[in-house]
Amino acid sequence: MSERKQILKIRDLSVSFHTANGLVRAVRGLNMDVYKGETVAIVGESGSGKSVTVKEVMGIHTPNEVIEGGSIAFTYDSGSGEKTVDLLTISPHFMQNQLKGKHIAMVFQDPMTSLDPTMTIGKQLMEGMMLHLHLSRKEAAGRAVELLQMVGISDPEKRLKNYPHQLSGGMRQRVVIAIALSCDPDLLICDEPTTALDVTIQARILQLIMDLQKKFNISVIFITHNLGVVAKVADYVNVMYAGKIIETGRTEDVFFDPRHPYTWGLLSSMPDLSGNKEDRLYTIQGNPPNLLNEIKGDAFAPRNPYALEIDFEEEPPMFKINSHHQAATWLLDPRSPKVEMPDQLRRRIEIMKREDASNGGN
């Protein structure tokens, strides 16, 4: 097996926002790695900092934002060799002209936020290719037709002349994916790209992203709150809570051997599609912390039925479970009392394991 090549390395990222009520600490010392050709999912409740994190990678900033610290090292082929830059310190001009679209691209939740309603689909597809790949108008038009075919849009020549409002939601999202892939990026960021679509179209879009990722060996960051989606698309999972990653590992680690009580809660609150009506759907009690307030100890402690005294006093470090699985919970400290995951979740994981085995591990 060839050595994994790291293309994104986020260390100690802290991002806050000035609001009328004070400073909101949205991301609090986040660490994350992405390797070539792999899909990394970021999961967590709304407000956990998922979108803020990837917008920093994309260089999308707001006037009230404060980057308190950290670095985002991005490694790419500059054409004259491999180059690593800190995405937090490069100029907006460099980001816009050298990296965005060409090396890093993003698919947003609502395609209408990405598409210009006053421009034809063709013009929007061709724009980036003419800028970054220096294609002629004719060459860009030919590649635009190929891209639309690749993402499953029929009669692509006709669609190039359409405006966004003339397409269905599923077709618009396919166009956005085509635009994102038009300049062969190294890293594709998908921020809840299927939320606004119906279930059938969702499945097709997910399959499309997976197929294109394998075909072009792209690295993908996939943001979602839907754990069912994560199981299908991700190689690695980062579970986020209150601006920090609190469990990280391979998908099978996090789904089959979760260690953080928050991850237990997330997995327990997934709808059970196996037809088992005995178990009521679990809900995590309480609400996420108000990030206007300073957090003492473990941010999840007030909602954690297994919280220890130390959870309210001191933030837990990341405890290593194996070479690719870590979790930030004091329950993993050798001195802590032995706490097992809930029986209901254990039964659910056994079912998931059996289903995974019967599907050949796919």
Secondary structure, 3 states (H helix, E strand, C coil): CCCCCEEEEEEEEEEEEEECCEEEEEEEEEEEEEECCCEEEEECCCCCCHHHHHHHHHCCCCCCEEEEEEEEEEEEECCCCEEEEECCCCCHHHHHHHHECCCEEEECCCHHHHCCCCCCHHHHHHHHHHHHCCCCHHHHHHHHHHHHHHCCCCCHHHHCCCCHHHCCHHHHHHHHHHHHHCCCCCEEEEECCCCCCCHHHHHHHHHHHHHHHHHHCCEEEEEECCHHHHHHHCCEEEEEECCEEEEEEEHHHHHHCCCCHHHHHHHHCCCCCCCCCCCCCCCCCCCCCCCCCCCCCCCCHHHCCCCCHHHHCCCCCCEEEECCEEECCHHHCCCCCCCCCCHHHHHHHHHHHHHHHHCCCC
